[in-house]
Amino acid sequence: MQVPVLQLDAFATSRFAGNPAAVVVLPAFPDDAVLQAVAAANALPETAFVVPSGDRYRLRWFTPTVEVPLCGHATLAAGAVVCERLEPGRRRVVFDTASGPLTVDREGAGYRIDLPVRTVRPVPLQPALAAALGVTPLETFVDGGNHLALLPRAADVRALAPDLAAIARLDRTGVVVTAAGDGEHDFVSRYFAPAKGIPEDPVTGGAHCALVPFWAARTGRDTFLAHQASPRGGELTCRLVGDRVHLHGACVLRREGSIEL
């Protein structure tokens, strides 16, 4: 059986920027082992698997090594595929996922995704976290599956060269680092998740589910222009709306074809 596969750069306005994702369109989900094998072969941070379901779609996400409960950039990419390839002209699509219904709306030259807030709580600094990062954070937090480390300056976030093997041994599967912005951006961040097969994620929608309420609580604001300072980099317009986070970004199609399952 041949099925469509498309590769897009999400949270980007030009190719080879932002975060790459594959979107595979299926009539039904095959065995998980097949989905994982396809994601491993794609060798991208995330592969989104989309299945039509009435006027909605079912959506699952896999890194090269594991299935994850939420992925923002691959949801953005899946929305672009639905609105530009599967149903050209469609303005809104709802995906049923492990994180509940997620909506993607066309907005200007890009798309807005609606994601659930992740609760952030302060925790004492773990010496192993500081050692893995190679710096001592000002404050540390957790958002469920991730550590979140606040650094003194945006320049510290950009210059960070963590020990990825040590990060993979921590008691949570990912580490978000952040600092207040030093230019046009309100805050900057990076995200490391080697335990999930992603040494550094280029632009992470899911991390902003925690970063947006985190910075909202510190600033009293609800709207931000954020920059994820990975080597590829990406810019996100973010808004806190109750217990939801709205992220706006564009997608650029890079490759289109099919695979045999």
Rosetta blueprint (number, residue, H / E / L):
1 M L
2 Q E
3 V E
4 P E
5 V E
6 L E
7 Q E
8 L E
9 D E
10 A E
11 F L
12 A L
13 T L
14 S L
15 R L
16 F L
17 A L
18 G L
19 N E
20 P E
21 A E
22 A E
23 V E
24 V E
25 V E
26 L L
27 P L
28 A L
29 F L
30 P L
31 D L
32 D H
33 A H
34 V H
35 L H
36 Q H
37 A H
38 V H
39 A H
40 A H
41 A H
42 N H
43 A L
44 L L
45 P L
46 E E
47 T E
48 A E
49 F E
50 V E
51 V E
52 P E
53 S E
54 G L
55 D L
56 R E
57 Y E
58 R E
59 L E
60 R E
61 W E
62 F E
63 T L
64 P L
65 T L
66 V L
67 E E
68 V E
69 P L
70 L L
71 C L
72 G H
73 H H
74 A H
75 T H
76 L H
77 A H
78 A H
79 G H
80 A H
81 V H
82 V H
83 C H
84 E H
85 R H
86 L H
87 E L
88 P L
89 G L
90 R L
91 R L
92 R E
93 V E
94 V E
95 F E
96 D E
97 T E
98 A L
99 S L
100 G E
101 P E
102 L E
103 T E
104 V E
105 D E
106 R E
107 E E
108 G L
109 A L
110 G E
111 Y E
112 R E
113 I E
114 D E
115 L E
116 P E
117 V L
118 R L
119 T L
120 V L
121 R E
122 P E
123 V E
124 P L
125 L L
126 Q L
127 P H
128 A H
129 L H
130 A H
131 A H
132 A H
133 L H
134 G L
135 V L
136 T L
137 P L
138 L L
139 E E
140 T E
141 F E
142 V E
143 D L
144 G L
145 G L
146 N E
147 H E
148 L E
149 A E
150 L E
151 L L
152 P L
153 R L
154 A H
155 A H
156 D H
157 V H
158 R H
159 A H
160 L L
161 A L
162 P L
163 D L
164 L H
165 A H
166 A H
167 I H
168 A H
169 R L
170 L L
171 D L
172 R L
173 T L
174 G E
175 V E
176 V E
177 V E
178 T E
179 A E
180 A E
181 G L
182 D L
183 G L
184 E L
185 H L
186 D L
187 F E
188 V E
189 S E
190 R E
191 Y E
192 F E
193 A E
194 P H
195 A H
196 K H
197 G L
198 I E
199 P E
200 E E
201 D E
202 P L
203 V L
204 T L
205 G H
206 G H
207 A H
208 H H
209 C H
210 A H
211 L H
212 V H
213 P H
214 F H
215 W H
216 A H
217 A H
218 R H
219 T H
220 G L
221 R L
222 D L
223 T E
224 F E
225 L E
226 A E
227 H E
228 Q E
229 A L
230 S L
231 P L
232 R L
233 G L
234 G E
235 E E
236 L E
237 T E
238 C E
239 R E
240 L E
241 V E
242 G L
243 D L
244 R E
245 V E
246 H E
247 L E
248 H E
249 G E
250 A L
251 C E
252 V E
253 L E
254 R E
255 R E
256 E E
257 G E
258 S E
259 I E
260 E E
261 L L
